[in-house]
């Protein structure tokens, strides 16, 4: 009986080893569909951003993670008190990932929002994150455009429920590079 167990263990080990080798060989290299977003990699100071919450300041970091398979964006913004509205802080996290048809992203923030984006790059150094259009809810669009090596313009727009293509500007900002991305 122990000879059968030993033979089974050897066969199982060989099988698992070959399956592991096949899956490692079959795993595609990090997708090139994230390459058009490379201009965003690094740390950025948002200086003054202007929008529905007034004028605030913020900082954003884009860095590759998971051996280059995703880009993680973290963002923080502070808005001073305005009229009857108290000062507010905004934190969010976005995971940008590639797949066979392009790139997508999932966004989460401290206010409980979750947005799924499909990403397009209509021109070099220009990227558009287009949110889903859920019934009865607003639709969102986030755009980044590189002005030069150290400056990127950002815009966040909303379309009202029932009018998913009628975007209105909600927030604009100018980001200035403060550092390079930490991970390749």
C-alpha positions as CSV (number, residue, x, y, z in Angstrom):
1,X,0.0,0.0,0.0
2,X,2.8,2.4,0.8
3,X,4.4,1.7,-2.7
4,X,1.1,2.8,-4.3
5,X,1.0,5.9,-2.2
6,X,4.6,6.8,-3.0
7,X,3.9,6.2,-6.8
8,X,0.8,8.3,-6.5
9,X,2.6,11.1,-4.7
10,X,5.4,11.1,-7.3
11,X,2.8,11.2,-10.2
12,X,0.8,14.0,-8.5
13,X,3.9,16.0,-7.9
14,X,5.0,15.6,-11.5
15,X,1.5,16.6,-12.7
16,X,1.3,19.7,-10.5
17,X,4.8,20.7,-11.5
18,X,4.0,20.5,-15.2
19,X,0.7,22.4,-14.7
20,X,2.5,25.1,-12.8
21,X,5.1,25.3,-15.6
22,X,2.4,25.5,-18.3
23,X,0.4,28.2,-16.5
24,X,3.6,30.2,-16.0
25,X,4.5,29.8,-19.7
26,X,0.9,30.6,-20.8
27,X,0.7,33.8,-18.6
28,X,1.0,36.8,-21.0
29,X,3.6,39.4,-20.4
30,X,2.5,42.6,-18.8
31,X,0.1,44.2,-21.3
32,X,1.1,47.1,-23.6
33,X,-2.4,48.5,-23.1
34,X,-1.1,50.3,-20.0
35,X,1.9,51.9,-21.8
36,X,-0.1,55.0,-23.1
37,X,-0.7,55.9,-19.4
38,X,3.1,55.9,-18.6
39,X,3.1,59.7,-18.7
40,X,1.0,59.7,-15.5
41,X,3.5,57.5,-13.5
42,X,5.0,59.3,-10.6
43,X,4.0,61.7,-7.8
44,X,2.0,64.9,-8.5
45,X,1.0,68.0,-6.6
46,X,-2.4,69.2,-7.6
47,X,-1.9,72.7,-6.4
48,X,-5.2,74.5,-6.7
49,X,-8.1,72.5,-8.1
50,X,-11.4,74.2,-8.7
51,X,-14.8,72.8,-8.8
52,X,-18.1,72.3,-7.1
53,X,-16.4,72.2,-3.6
54,X,-14.6,75.4,-4.2
55,X,-10.8,75.6,-4.6
56,X,-8.7,72.9,-2.9
57,X,-5.3,71.4,-2.9
58,X,-4.2,67.8,-3.4
59,X,-1.6,65.2,-4.2
60,X,-1.8,62.1,-6.5
61,X,0.5,59.2,-7.1
62,X,0.4,56.7,-10.0
63,X,2.6,53.7,-9.7
64,X,2.9,50.3,-11.3
65,X,2.2,47.3,-9.1
66,X,1.8,43.5,-9.5
67,X,4.9,43.2,-11.6
68,X,3.6,45.9,-14.0
69,X,0.2,44.4,-14.6
70,X,-1.7,47.3,-12.9
71,X,-1.3,50.9,-12.1
72,X,-2.5,52.1,-8.7
73,X,-3.6,55.7,-8.3
74,X,-3.9,57.2,-4.8
75,X,-5.3,60.6,-4.4
76,X,-5.9,63.1,-1.5
77,X,-7.5,66.5,-1.6
78,X,-8.3,69.1,1.0
79,X,-11.1,71.7,0.6
80,X,-11.3,74.6,3.1
81,X,-14.6,75.6,4.6
82,X,-16.8,77.6,2.2
83,X,-19.8,79.5,3.4
84,X,-21.9,77.1,5.5
85,X,-20.0,74.0,4.3
86,X,-17.2,72.8,6.7
87,X,-13.7,71.9,5.5
88,X,-13.6,68.5,3.8
89,X,-11.0,65.9,2.9
90,X,-11.3,63.5,0.0
91,X,-9.3,60.3,-0.4
92,X,-9.6,57.8,-3.3
93,X,-8.0,54.8,-4.8
94,X,-8.1,53.6,-8.4
95,X,-6.8,50.3,-9.7
96,X,-6.1,50.5,-13.5
97,X,-5.6,47.1,-15.2
98,X,-5.1,45.8,-18.7
99,X,-6.9,43.0,-20.5
100,X,-7.0,41.6,-24.0
101,X,-9.3,44.4,-25.2
102,X,-7.6,47.4,-23.6
103,X,-7.6,48.8,-20.1
104,X,-10.2,49.5,-17.4
105,X,-10.2,50.9,-13.9
106,X,-12.1,50.6,-10.7
107,X,-12.3,53.6,-8.4
108,X,-13.2,53.8,-4.7
109,X,-13.4,56.8,-2.3
110,X,-13.9,57.7,1.3
111,X,-17.5,58.8,0.5
112,X,-18.5,55.3,-0.5
113,X,-18.5,55.8,-4.2
114,X,-17.4,53.1,-6.6
115,X,-17.0,53.8,-10.3
116,X,-16.0,51.4,-13.1
117,X,-14.2,53.0,-16.0
118,X,-13.3,51.9,-19.5
119,X,-10.1,53.7,-20.7
120,X,-9.4,55.1,-24.1
121,X,-6.3,57.0,-25.4
122,X,-7.6,59.2,-28.3
123,X,-4.2,60.8,-28.7
124,X,-0.7,60.5,-27.3
125,X,-0.4,61.8,-23.7
126,X,-4.2,62.0,-23.5
127,X,-6.3,59.5,-21.6
128,X,-10.1,59.3,-21.0
129,X,-11.7,57.2,-18.2
130,X,-15.4,56.8,-19.1
131,X,-17.7,55.5,-16.4
132,X,-20.5,53.1,-16.8
133,X,-24.0,54.6,-17.4
134,X,-26.1,53.0,-14.6
135,X,-29.9,53.5,-14.9
136,X,-31.0,56.4,-12.7
137,X,-27.5,57.4,-11.7
138,X,-25.0,60.0,-13.0
139,X,-22.2,59.0,-15.4
140,X,-18.7,60.2,-14.9
141,X,-15.7,61.0,-17.2
142,X,-12.2,61.6,-16.0
143,X,-9.6,63.1,-18.5
144,X,-5.9,63.6,-18.2
145,X,-3.8,65.5,-20.8
146,X,-0.1,66.0,-20.6
147,X,1.0,69.6,-21.2
148,X,4.7,69.0,-20.8
149,X,7.2,66.7,-18.9
150,X,6.2,68.2,-15.6
151,X,2.5,69.3,-16.0
152,X,-0.7,67.4,-16.6
153,X,-4.2,68.9,-16.8
154,X,-7.1,67.0,-15.2
155,X,-10.9,67.3,-15.6
156,X,-13.7,65.4,-14.0
157,X,-17.2,65.6,-15.5
158,X,-20.6,64.3,-14.7
159,X,-23.6,63.5,-16.9
160,X,-27.0,63.6,-15.2
161,X,-29.2,60.5,-14.9
162,X,-31.0,59.7,-18.1
163,X,-28.6,61.9,-20.2
164,X,-25.4,59.8,-20.2
165,X,-23.7,61.8,-22.9
166,X,-24.5,65.3,-21.6
167,X,-21.3,65.9,-19.5
168,X,-20.8,69.0,-17.4
169,X,-17.5,70.0,-15.8
170,X,-17.5,69.3,-12.1
171,X,-13.8,69.7,-11.3
172,X,-10.6,70.8,-13.1
173,X,-7.0,70.8,-11.9
174,X,-3.4,71.2,-12.9
175,X,-0.9,68.6,-11.6
176,X,2.9,69.3,-11.3
177,X,5.3,66.4,-11.1
178,X,7.0,66.1,-7.7
179,X,8.7,62.7,-8.2
180,X,9.1,59.6,-10.3
181,X,7.2,56.4,-9.8
182,X,8.7,54.1,-7.1
183,X,8.2,50.8,-8.9
184,X,8.7,49.7,-12.5
